[in-house]
Amino acid sequence: MLIARVIGDLTATQKHASHEGCKILLVQPLHLDGANRGAPVVAVDSVEAGIGDRVLLVQDGYAAMTAVGRPQSPIDMAVVGVVDHVEITSDTAPVVGQLNPRVPKKSHKKHER
């Protein structure tokens, strides 16, 4: 899952029959610091999210189509939650663009005798 921000609605008059009645959103994936993470993507909404909401985004097809109750549908991404609050402690916050969180540095001072 990723954290993303809803940046728009998408209207498609011609679409797969399984998408009828689905709300489709344009969402911008985010880094934990709120910076954009790559390009915006299209996702089916399962939680009535609105423009400006921070949301949870699944990118796995099975998870996406299950979340919106449309098994066997051609759905790659879905919004599955609205994020109310994110709390990150400073000693575990990742650096933007880094996959692994920062590990506190250990002191390498030599002991004098």
N, CA, C and O of each residue as an XYZ file, in Angstrom:
452
protein
N       0.838     -1.186      0.000
C       0.000      0.000      0.000
C       0.879      1.243      0.000
O       2.019      1.232      0.463
N       0.317      2.287     -0.524
C       0.975      3.582     -0.548
C       0.049      4.633      0.043
O      -1.169      4.458      0.082
N       0.644      5.725      0.501
C      -0.142      6.903      0.863
C      -0.173      7.776     -0.382
O       0.841      7.933     -1.062
N      -1.327      8.339     -0.675
C      -1.488      9.185     -1.863
C      -2.453     10.322     -1.531
O      -3.107     10.313     -0.489
N      -2.530     11.295     -2.430
C      -3.478     12.401     -2.287
C      -4.370     12.407     -3.519
O      -3.894     12.288     -4.648
N      -5.681     12.550     -3.284
C      -6.627     12.630     -4.400
C      -6.481     14.007     -5.026
O      -6.635     15.027     -4.354
N      -6.178     14.028     -6.341
C      -5.991     15.312     -7.016
C      -7.050     15.572     -8.082
O      -7.065     16.637     -8.699
N      -7.941     14.596     -8.300
C      -8.989     14.837     -9.293
C      -9.937     13.665     -9.451
O      -9.669     12.554     -8.994
N     -11.050     13.941    -10.110
C     -12.026     12.917    -10.495
C     -11.799     12.609    -11.959
O     -11.277     13.433    -12.710
N     -12.197     11.416    -12.355
C     -12.053     11.039    -13.746
C     -13.407     10.537    -14.245
O     -14.038      9.702    -13.596
N     -13.849     11.038    -15.383
C     -15.097     10.590    -15.990
C     -14.767      9.869    -17.279
O     -14.059     10.395    -18.138
N     -15.294      8.647    -17.405
C     -15.091      7.869    -18.632
C     -16.459      7.405    -19.120
O     -17.097      6.569    -18.480
N     -16.906      7.937    -20.239
C     -18.220      7.550    -20.761
C     -18.185      6.165    -21.392
O     -19.196      5.463    -21.397
N     -17.045      5.770    -21.919
C     -16.867      4.426    -22.472
C     -15.885      3.688    -21.571
O     -14.734      4.106    -21.435
N     -16.328      2.593    -20.953
C     -15.462      1.830    -20.056
C     -15.941      0.391    -19.990
O     -17.023      0.062    -20.477
N     -15.133     -0.456    -19.390
C     -15.489     -1.859    -19.219
C     -16.785     -1.945    -18.418
O     -17.005     -1.153    -17.502
N     -17.625     -2.889    -18.756
C     -18.937     -3.028    -18.096
C     -18.815     -3.187    -16.583
O     -19.687     -2.727    -15.846
N     -17.756     -3.825    -16.113
C     -17.595     -4.030    -14.666
C     -17.283     -2.732    -13.924
O     -17.343     -2.697    -12.695
N     -16.956     -1.682    -14.643
C     -16.653     -0.393    -14.024
C     -17.885      0.513    -13.920
O     -17.805      1.600    -13.348
N     -19.004      0.077    -14.461
C     -20.235      0.884    -14.377
C     -20.565      1.171    -12.918
O     -20.575      0.265    -12.084
N     -20.832      2.426    -12.620
C     -21.192      2.824    -11.255
C     -20.007      3.043    -10.336
O     -20.198      3.430     -9.183
N     -18.790      2.809    -10.803
C     -17.606      3.014     -9.968
C     -17.124      4.460    -10.073
O     -17.121      5.048    -11.155
N     -16.723      5.016     -8.945
C     -16.113      6.344     -8.929
C     -14.627      6.158     -9.197
O     -13.963      5.367     -8.527
N     -14.107      6.887    -10.176
C     -12.702      6.770    -10.546
C     -11.979      8.063    -10.178
O     -12.452      9.158    -10.481
N     -10.834      7.921     -9.526
C     -10.079      9.064     -9.026
C      -8.698      9.141     -9.657
O      -8.132      8.129    -10.071
N      -8.169     10.342     -9.725
C      -6.782     10.571    -10.087
C      -6.058     10.843     -8.775
O      -6.404     11.780     -8.055
N      -5.056     10.029     -8.461
C      -4.361     10.168     -7.182
C      -2.858     10.301     -7.401
O      -2.295      9.710     -8.322
N      -2.224     11.085     -6.540
C      -0.783     11.306     -6.588
C      -0.136     10.554     -5.427
O      -0.323     10.939     -4.273
N       0.629      9.479     -5.707
C       1.359      8.805     -4.625
C       2.313      9.790     -3.946
O       2.835     10.709     -4.576
N       2.527      9.573     -2.647
C       3.346     10.486     -1.853
C       4.438      9.748     -1.095
O       4.273      8.591     -0.710
N       5.565     10.441     -0.886
C       6.568      9.982      0.069
C       6.016     10.293      1.456
O       5.037     11.028      1.589
N       6.642      9.735      2.486
C       6.166      9.979      3.850
C       6.244     11.442      4.261
O       5.497     11.878      5.138
N       7.138     12.206      3.639
C       7.241     13.628      3.976
C       6.230     14.477      3.209
O       6.204     15.698      3.361
N       5.388     13.831      2.377
C       4.364     14.550      1.628
C       4.765     14.943      0.221
O       3.935     15.435     -0.543
N       6.032     14.734     -0.139
C       6.495     15.049     -1.499
C       5.923     14.032     -2.488
O       5.682     12.876     -2.141
N       5.712     14.487     -3.723
C       5.195     13.589     -4.759
C       6.148     12.429     -4.985
O       7.369     12.581     -4.950
N       5.549     11.256     -5.218
C       6.322     10.028     -5.473
C       5.919      9.516     -6.854
O       4.954      8.761     -6.976
N       6.634      9.910     -7.869
C       6.316      9.476     -9.222
C       5.140     10.232     -9.814
O       4.766     11.306     -9.343
N       4.563      9.644    -10.862
C       3.465     10.272    -11.596
C       2.113      9.926    -10.968
O       1.983      8.904    -10.295
N       1.101     10.785    -11.191
C      -0.251     10.471    -10.723
C      -0.751      9.189    -11.401
O      -0.310      8.837    -12.495
N      -1.679      8.501    -10.728
C      -2.253      7.256    -11.240
C      -3.770      7.306    -11.124
O      -4.328      8.140    -10.412
N      -4.420      6.398    -11.836
C      -5.876      6.284    -11.811
C      -6.247      5.126    -10.900
O      -5.648      4.054    -10.984
N      -7.236      5.333    -10.024
C      -7.656      4.286     -9.091
C      -9.168      4.335     -8.902
O      -9.792      5.393     -8.985
N      -9.737      3.164     -8.646
C     -11.167      3.076     -8.342
C     -11.344      3.362     -6.851
O     -10.572      2.869     -6.028
N     -12.342      4.145     -6.507
C     -12.604      4.559     -5.125
C     -13.517      3.555     -4.431
O     -14.568      3.192     -4.959
N     -13.109      3.106     -3.239
C     -13.975      2.214     -2.462
C     -14.413      2.839     -1.142
O     -15.094      2.192     -0.347
N     -14.022      4.109     -0.900
C     -14.299      4.729      0.402
C     -14.908      6.125      0.319
O     -14.959      6.836      1.323
N     -15.371      6.526     -0.866
C     -15.953      7.863     -1.048
C     -14.975      8.971     -0.708
O     -15.339      9.939     -0.039
N     -13.732      8.839     -1.164
C     -12.712      9.864     -0.936
C     -13.010     11.075     -1.821
O     -13.684     10.967     -2.845
N     -12.497     12.215     -1.404
C     -12.703     13.441     -2.160
C     -11.396     14.118     -2.499
O     -10.346     13.767     -1.960
N     -11.459     15.084     -3.389
C     -10.267     15.816     -3.803
C      -9.619     16.462     -2.577
O     -10.284     17.103     -1.764
N      -8.310     16.275     -2.470
C      -7.543     16.795     -1.338
C      -7.329     15.791     -0.226
O      -6.455     15.996      0.616
N      -8.106     14.699     -0.190
C      -7.947     13.687      0.856
C      -6.637     12.934      0.682
O      -6.221     12.633     -0.436
N      -5.985     12.633      1.820
C      -4.871     11.684      1.806
C      -5.495     10.305      1.959
O      -6.369     10.102      2.801
N      -5.049      9.368      1.151
C      -5.706      8.061      1.094
C      -4.683      6.931      1.086
O      -3.493      7.141      0.852
N      -5.187      5.718      1.350
C      -4.398      4.505      1.190
C      -4.695      3.947     -0.186
O      -5.855      3.820     -0.577
N      -3.651      3.618     -0.914
C      -3.773      3.155     -2.290
C      -3.173      1.760     -2.402
O      -2.013      1.551     -2.046
N      -3.964      0.797     -2.898
C      -3.417     -0.528     -3.194
C      -3.107     -0.594     -4.680
O      -3.856     -0.072     -5.507
N      -1.999     -1.238     -5.008
C      -1.554     -1.329     -6.395
C      -1.591     -2.747     -6.924
O      -1.179     -2.993     -8.058
N      -2.070     -3.672     -6.139
C      -2.174     -5.058     -6.556
C      -3.562     -5.294     -7.132
O      -4.558     -4.949     -6.496
N      -3.647     -5.873     -8.316
C      -4.933     -6.067     -8.979
C      -5.933     -6.852     -8.159
O      -7.104     -6.479     -8.096
N      -5.490     -7.953     -7.515
C      -6.424     -8.769     -6.736
C      -6.957     -7.974     -5.547
O      -8.158     -7.983     -5.276
N      -6.059     -7.286     -4.839
C      -6.483     -6.478     -3.684
C      -7.425     -5.368     -4.136
O      -8.412     -5.077     -3.460
N      -7.129     -4.749     -5.272
C      -7.949     -3.641     -5.771
C      -9.355     -4.104     -6.143
O     -10.340     -3.505     -5.714
N      -9.450     -5.163     -6.937
C     -10.787     -5.593     -7.381
C     -11.592     -6.182     -6.231
O     -12.819     -6.085     -6.227
N     -10.922     -6.793     -5.252
C     -11.619     -7.309     -4.077
C     -12.145     -6.164     -3.214
O     -13.262     -6.230     -2.701
N     -11.337     -5.112     -3.056
C     -11.717     -3.972     -2.215
C     -12.954     -3.263     -2.742
O     -13.762     -2.758     -1.962
N     -13.106     -3.222     -4.050
C     -14.265     -2.525     -4.626
C     -15.419     -3.485     -4.913
O     -16.439     -3.083     -5.471
N     -15.257     -4.743     -4.536
C     -16.334     -5.721     -4.707
C     -16.597     -6.090     -6.154
O     -17.732     -6.395     -6.520
N     -15.570     -6.066     -6.973
C     -15.715     -6.378     -8.397
C     -14.712     -7.476     -8.790
O     -13.774     -7.217     -9.544
N     -14.911     -8.701     -8.280
C     -13.969     -9.765     -8.636
C     -13.964    -10.003    -10.148
O     -14.982     -9.839    -10.820
N     -12.826    -10.384    -10.654
C     -12.617    -10.654    -12.084
C     -12.756     -9.404    -12.951
O     -13.038     -9.507    -14.145
N     -12.561     -8.224    -12.358
C     -12.626     -6.969    -13.113
C     -11.209     -6.500    -13.443
O     -10.281     -6.768    -12.681
N     -11.033     -5.811    -14.555
C      -9.710     -5.284    -14.903
C      -9.394     -4.012    -14.114
O      -9.450     -2.906    -14.650
N      -9.063     -4.186    -12.843
C      -8.747     -3.063    -11.959
C      -7.349     -3.291    -11.398
O      -7.069     -4.347    -10.830
N      -6.469     -2.301    -11.558
C      -5.100     -2.403    -11.056
C      -4.895     -1.703     -9.723
O      -4.085     -2.144     -8.908
N      -5.628     -0.608     -9.493
C      -5.416      0.188     -8.284
C      -6.747      0.619     -7.691
O      -7.717      0.865     -8.407
N      -6.770      0.704     -6.358
C      -7.980      1.151     -5.675
C      -7.614      1.956     -4.435
O      -6.611      1.688     -3.774
N      -8.439      2.936     -4.137
C      -8.334      3.695     -2.892
C      -9.140      2.909     -1.860
O     -10.338      2.688     -2.032
N      -8.457      2.485     -0.771
C      -9.100      1.610      0.209
C      -9.225      2.223      1.601
O      -9.733      1.568      2.511
N      -8.778      3.453      1.786
C      -8.892      4.097      3.090
C      -8.586      5.573      2.990
O      -7.921      6.021      2.057
N      -9.078      6.326      3.962
C      -8.768      7.751      4.078
C      -7.848      7.902      5.281
O      -8.171      7.438      6.375
N      -6.708      8.547      5.083
C      -5.706      8.719      6.134
C      -6.077      9.933      6.979
O      -6.194     11.048      6.470
N      -6.259      9.703      8.268
C      -6.582     10.797      9.186
C      -5.330     11.424      9.784
O      -5.276     12.636      9.996
N      -4.325     10.600     10.055
C      -3.152     11.101     10.759
C      -1.973     10.186     10.464
O      -2.128      8.966     10.403
N      -0.808     10.768     10.282
C       0.438     10.016     10.135
C       1.401     10.551     11.170
O       1.623     11.759     11.244
N       1.976      9.673     11.967
C       2.964     10.091     12.962
C       4.229      9.298     12.717
O       4.214      8.067     12.683
N       5.320     10.016     12.547
C       6.615      9.388     12.290
C       7.586      9.908     13.337
O       7.721     11.116     13.529
N       8.253      8.996     14.005
C       9.264      9.436     14.968
C      10.536      9.770     14.201
O      10.849      9.118     13.205
N      11.258     10.764     14.651
C      12.406     11.272     13.903
C      13.505     10.239     13.728
O      14.229     10.297     12.734
N      13.664      9.292     14.652
C      14.755      8.324     14.523
C      14.432      7.179     13.568
O      15.303      6.359     13.280
N      13.190      7.108     13.070
C      12.844      6.043     12.127
C      12.352      6.588     10.798
O      11.975      5.810      9.922
N      12.346      7.896     10.626
C      11.831      8.502      9.395
C      12.782      8.228      8.236
O      13.986      8.459      8.354
N      12.247      7.731      7.105
C      13.110      7.485      5.952
C      13.479      8.787      5.249
O      12.761      9.783      5.331
N      14.594      8.754      4.570
C      15.017      9.870      3.743
C      14.272      9.730      2.422
O      14.127      8.616      1.919
N      13.795     10.836      1.844
C      13.070     10.785      0.574
C      13.918     10.063     -0.463
O      15.100     10.360     -0.636
N      13.297      9.113     -1.147
C      13.977      8.363     -2.189
C      14.753      7.162     -1.682
O      15.280      6.385     -2.478
N      14.830      6.999     -0.368
C      15.549      5.880      0.206
C      14.544      4.809      0.608
O      13.518      5.119      1.213
N      14.828      3.554      0.280
C      13.900      2.481      0.599
C      13.940      2.098      2.063
O      12.901      1.796      2.651
N      15.110      2.104      2.655
C      15.235      1.679      4.042
C      15.244      2.885      4.961
O      15.807      3.922      4.612
N      14.623      2.765      6.143
C      14.639      3.898      7.074
C      16.047      4.179      7.571
O      16.923      3.313      7.552
N      16.237      5.405      8.012
C      17.530      5.775      8.587
C      17.746      4.985      9.861
O      16.832      4.829     10.671
N      18.928      4.500     10.029
C      19.292      3.797     11.249
C      20.161      4.737     12.055
O      21.121      5.300     11.529
N      19.834      4.917     13.343
C      20.663      5.813     14.149
C      22.124      5.363     14.109
O      22.425      4.179     14.255
N      23.023      6.326     13.908
C      24.441      5.994     13.816
C      24.996      5.677     15.196
O      24.696      6.343     16.187
N      25.808      4.645     15.218
C      26.466      4.266     16.469
C      27.788      5.014     16.553
O      28.412      5.336     15.542
N      28.188      5.275     17.764
C      29.451      5.960     17.967
C      30.589      4.981     17.687
O      30.569      3.846     18.163
N      31.573      5.420     16.918
C      32.716      4.591     16.605
C      33.975      5.120     17.301
O      35.090      4.891     16.832
N      33.795      5.810     18.393
C      34.942      6.341     19.133
C      35.703      5.195     19.765
O      35.121      4.257     20.310
N      37.011      5.294     19.680
C      37.860      4.284     20.314
C      38.038      4.659     21.777
O      38.193      5.827     22.132
N      38.012      3.649     22.594
C      38.213      3.890     24.026
C      39.706      4.025     24.300
O      40.509      3.184     23.895
N      40.050      5.078     24.980
C      41.448      5.264     25.348
C      41.696      4.623     26.678
O      40.846      4.629     27.569
N      42.908      4.057     26.799
C      43.270      3.373     28.054
C      44.279      4.175     28.797
O      44.714      3.773     29.876
